[in-house]
Amino acid sequence: MLVKLWGLSWQSQTKAVIGMLEDANVRFDFVDVEDADSPRMEQIIALTGEKELPQLFVEGVAYIGKQEIRRYLGA
């Protein structure tokens, strides 16, 4: 799968982005970061240098935060 969403499953921004992606019929894999001190959070920071969640990766391009993801979707 070429689209991956990284976020916190309990976070409202992540839930909103999941809804936006589903409404746009975008197929994606979700990676739950679990908490701010997890190894997955360290991975996402290593990839983008950013702590803001959620982060969407589309074919190697990162969209960070709800606003950037919304712009990517054209919403």
For each residue, the residues with C-beta under 8 A, 3 or more apart:
1: 4 27 28 29
2: 58 59
3: 21 26 27 28 29 56 57 58 59
4: 1 28 29 30 31 56 57
5: 14 17 18 21 28 29 30 31 54 55 56 57
6: 30 31 33 40 44 53 54 55 56 57
7: 11 13 14 17 18 30 31 32 33 53 54 55
8: 11 14 32 33 34 35 53 54
9: 14 15 30 32
10: 14
11: 7 8 14 15 53 54
12: 15 16
13: 7 16 17 53 54 65 66
14: 5 7 8 9 10 11 17 18 53 54
15: 9 11 12 18 19
16: 12 13 19 20 66
17: 5 7 13 14 20 21 54 56 66 69
18: 5 7 14 15 21 22 30
19: 15 16 22 23
20: 16 17 23 24 69 70 73 75
21: 3 5 17 18 24 26 28 56 69 73
22: 18 19 25 26
23: 19 20
24: 20 21 73 75
25: 22
26: 3 21 22 73
27: 1 3
28: 1 3 4 5 21 56
29: 1 3 4 5
30: 4 5 6 7 9 18
31: 4 5 6 7 40
32: 7 8 9 40
33: 6 7 8 36 38 40 41 44 53
34: 8 38 40 41
35: 8 38 41
36: 33 41 51
37: 41
38: 33 34 35 41 42
39: 42 43
40: 6 31 32 33 34 43 44
41: 33 34 35 36 37 38 44 45 51
42: 38 39 45 46
43: 39 40 46 47
44: 6 33 40 41 47 48 50 53 55
45: 41 42 48 49 50 51
46: 42 43 49
47: 43 44 57 62
48: 44 45 55 62 64
49: 45 46
50: 44 45 55 62 64
51: 36 41 45
52: 55 64 65
53: 6 7 8 11 13 14 33 44 65
54: 5 6 7 8 11 13 14 17 65 66 69
55: 5 6 7 44 48 50 52 62 63 64 65
56: 3 4 5 6 17 21 28 62 63 68 69 72
57: 3 4 5 6 47 60 61 62 63
58: 2 3 61 63 72
59: 2 3
60: 57
61: 57 58
62: 47 48 50 55 56 57
63: 55 56 57 58 68 69 71 72
64: 48 50 52 55 68
65: 13 52 53 54 55 68 69
66: 13 16 17 54 69 70
67: 70 71
68: 56 63 64 65 71 72
69: 17 20 21 54 56 63 65 66 72 73
70: 20 66 67 73 75
71: 63 67 68 74 75
72: 56 58 63 68 69
73: 20 21 24 26 69 70
74: 71
75: 20 24 70 71
